[in-house]
Amino acid sequence: FKGPFEEDILKWNDELLKMSNILEEWAKCQGQYMYLQPIFDSPDIAKQLPLESKKFKSVDSTWKYTMSQARALGHVRKVCATDGLLEKLLEANRSLEIIQKELNNYLEKKRESFARFYFLSNDELLEILSETKEPTKVQPHLKKVFENIHKIEFDDFKVIHSMFSGEGENIKFLKEINPVQKNVEFWMGDVEEMMKLSVRSVLQNSIYDYTQKPRVEWVVSHPGQCVLNGSQVHWTKEVEDAIKAGKIPEYYEKSKA
């Protein structure tokens, strides 16, 4: 039955197959382009990935031209009949895949420099890296990077002075940290080290202060974790002293009081 129409059938089959391939590559290109476009719009990312940025600009030109042609023609058959369209989309997708791979390698290097970035998704890490001139942009992501750290305190010059827990407790840093003109992975490493030193300092202060104040006053004068740990340090010492002195019953009665 197809005999009289075979030529037309084969022509339509080839045309529809080509349209299907073009639309498949088009959708793929659109998805990758829409993901990467806001990333490479960031001057900071473009500066740190110059080769990939150059490749993306080439894809960007191809994409915008293709979309303008589609808008002008306004008919899917006419658009898909454009010479070299499938080849252009295939090349654009190959370039976008290379760009995505290099972008992932770039993020991996950042995570290797500051391991706590592994707690963040690619999108969250890119949000931080795309705003290197604005250190305060890390604030929404601190809870994932550091457990129970709600925020760090910046002054008007973006110098970091202290940190706040989720409960609002504040610990002053022993030294200020200036993140200006530093890569985020490096100054975040400085923050992490200063957190350790500062927590160690306030813990030592709480242990010393235990013998200087009434317990009720001491408890409300120090961060909660320092109170818990400081109490355990002194309790352990007192138990050891009671054991050595053979006064366990007396210490037991004292503990119940």
C-alpha positions in Angstrom: 0.0 0.0 0.0 2.9 2.4 0.6 4.2 2.1 -3.0 2.7 5.4 -4.4 3.7 7.3 -1.2 7.1 5.6 -0.5 9.2 8.6 -1.5 7.1 11.0 0.6 7.1 8.6 3.5 10.9 8.2 3.5 11.3 12.0 3.2 9.0 12.6 6.2 10.7 9.9 8.2 14.1 11.5 7.6 12.7 14.9 8.4 11.0 13.8 11.6 14.0 11.8 12.7 16.2 14.9 12.2 13.7 17.1 14.1 13.7 14.6 16.9 17.5 14.6 17.2 17.6 18.4 17.0 15.0 18.9 19.7 16.7 16.3 21.9 20.0 18.1 21.6 18.3 21.5 22.0 16.7 20.5 25.3 20.0 19.1 26.5 21.8 22.3 25.6 19.1 24.5 27.2 19.4 22.6 30.5 23.2 22.9 30.7 23.2 26.5 29.5 20.6 27.6 32.0 22.6 26.0 34.8 26.0 27.4 33.8 24.9 30.9 32.6 24.4 32.5 36.0 27.6 30.9 37.2 29.7 32.4 34.4 27.9 35.7 34.7 29.8 36.1 38.0 33.0 38.2 37.4 34.7 36.2 40.2 34.1 32.8 38.6 35.0 34.1 35.1 38.3 35.5 36.5 39.2 32.2 38.2 38.2 30.0 35.2 39.3 32.1 32.2 39.5 29.3 29.6 36.1 27.9 30.6 34.6 31.4 30.6 35.9 31.9 27.0 34.4 28.6 25.9 31.1 29.5 27.5 31.0 32.9 25.8 31.3 31.0 22.4 28.4 28.7 23.4 26.5 31.7 24.6 26.8 33.4 21.2 25.6 30.2 19.5 22.7 29.8 21.8 21.5 33.4 21.5 21.8 33.3 17.7 19.9 30.0 17.5 17.1 31.3 19.8 16.8 34.5 17.8 16.6 32.5 14.5 13.9 30.3 16.0 11.9 33.3 17.1 12.2 34.9 13.7 11.1 31.8 11.8 8.4 30.8 14.2 7.9 27.4 12.7 9.5 24.2 14.0 10.0 22.6 10.5 11.6 25.7 9.2 13.8 26.0 12.2 14.9 22.4 12.1 15.6 22.7 8.4 18.3 25.3 9.1 21.7 24.1 7.7 24.1 22.9 10.3 21.8 23.4 13.3 22.2 19.9 14.6 26.0 20.1 14.3 26.0 23.4 16.1 24.0 22.0 19.0 26.1 18.9 19.2 29.3 21.0 19.4 27.7 23.3 22.0 26.8 20.3 24.1 30.3 18.9 23.9 31.7 22.3 25.0 29.2 22.5 27.8 30.1 19.1 29.1 33.8 20.0 29.1 33.0 23.3 30.9 31.0 21.3 33.5 33.8 18.8 34.0 36.3 21.6 34.6 33.9 23.4 36.9 33.6 20.2 39.0 37.4 19.9 39.1 37.6 23.5 40.2 35.2 22.9 43.0 37.0 19.7 44.0 40.3 21.7 44.4 38.5 24.2 46.6 37.2 21.4 48.8 40.7 19.9 49.0 41.9 23.3 50.3 39.1 23.5 52.9 37.6 20.1 53.6 34.5 21.4 55.3 33.3 22.6 51.8 32.4 18.9 51.3 29.4 19.6 53.5 28.0 22.0 50.9 26.4 21.1 47.6 27.9 22.4 44.3 25.3 25.2 44.1 25.9 26.3 47.6 29.7 26.4 47.2 29.4 28.2 43.9 27.2 30.8 45.6 30.1 31.5 48.0 32.8 31.4 45.4 30.9 33.8 43.1 30.9 36.5 45.8 34.6 36.5 46.9 34.4 40.3 47.4 31.6 39.9 49.8 32.7 37.6 52.7 29.4 38.0 54.5 27.7 35.8 51.8 29.0 32.8 53.7 26.6 33.4 56.6 23.6 31.4 55.3 25.9 28.3 54.9 27.8 28.4 58.2 25.3 25.9 59.9 26.3 23.3 57.3 30.0 24.0 57.4 30.4 24.3 61.3 28.0 22.5 63.6 25.7 24.8 65.5 27.5 28.0 64.4 24.7 30.4 63.6 26.8 33.3 62.4 30.2 35.1 62.6 30.4 38.7 63.5 31.7 41.1 60.8 32.4 44.8 61.4 31.8 47.5 58.8 35.3 46.7 57.3 34.3 43.0 57.0 36.8 42.1 59.7 35.7 39.0 61.7 35.6 39.4 65.5 33.5 36.6 67.0 31.1 33.7 66.5 27.5 33.0 67.7 26.0 29.6 68.4 22.4 28.7 67.4 21.4 29.5 71.0 22.9 33.0 70.7 26.0 32.4 72.8 28.9 34.6 71.7 32.6 33.7 71.8 35.1 36.4 71.0 38.0 35.4 68.8 41.5 35.8 70.3 42.6 37.6 67.2 40.7 39.4 64.5 40.5 37.8 61.0 40.6 39.9 57.9 39.2 38.0 54.9 39.7 40.9 52.5 41.9 40.1 49.5 42.0 36.4 50.5 40.4 33.4 48.8 37.4 32.1 50.7 38.9 28.7 51.3 41.9 30.2 53.0 40.2 32.7 55.3 37.6 30.1 56.2 40.5 27.9 57.3 41.8 30.8 59.4 38.3 31.1 61.0 38.3 27.3 61.8 41.7 27.5 63.5 40.6 30.7 65.4 37.5 28.9 66.5 39.5 26.1 68.0 41.9 28.5 69.8 39.1 30.7 71.1 37.0 27.8 72.4 40.1 26.3 74.1 40.7 29.7 75.7 37.2 30.2 77.1 37.2 26.6 78.3 40.4 27.2 80.2 39.0 30.4 81.6 35.8 28.5 82.8 38.0 25.8 84.5 40.0 28.5 86.3 37.0 30.6 87.2 35.2 27.6 88.8 37.1 28.1 92.0 36.8 31.9 92.0 33.0 32.3 92.0 29.9 30.7 93.6 28.6 27.9 91.3 25.4 29.6 90.4 27.2 32.7 89.3 29.9 30.6 87.5 27.3 28.7 85.5 25.7 31.8 84.0 29.1 33.5 83.3 30.3 31.0 80.7 29.0 29.3 77.5 27.0 26.1 78.1 29.5 23.7 76.7 32.3 25.2 78.8 30.1 24.8 81.9 29.5 21.1 81.1 33.1 20.4 80.3 34.5 22.6 83.1 32.2 20.8 85.6 33.5 17.4 84.4 37.1 18.5 84.8 36.6 19.6 88.4 34.4 16.6 89.2 37.0 14.2 87.8 39.7 15.9 89.9 37.6 15.8 93.0 36.8 12.1 92.6 40.5 11.3 92.0 41.4 13.2 95.2 38.7 11.4 97.1 39.9 8.0 95.9 43.5 8.8 96.8 42.5 10.1 100.3 40.1 7.2 100.9 37.2 9.5 101.3 34.7 8.2 98.7 31.7 8.0 101.1 32.3 11.5 102.3 32.5 12.8 98.7 29.4 10.8 97.8 27.5 12.6 100.5 28.9 15.9 99.4 27.8 15.3 95.8 24.2 14.6 97.0 24.0 17.8 99.0 
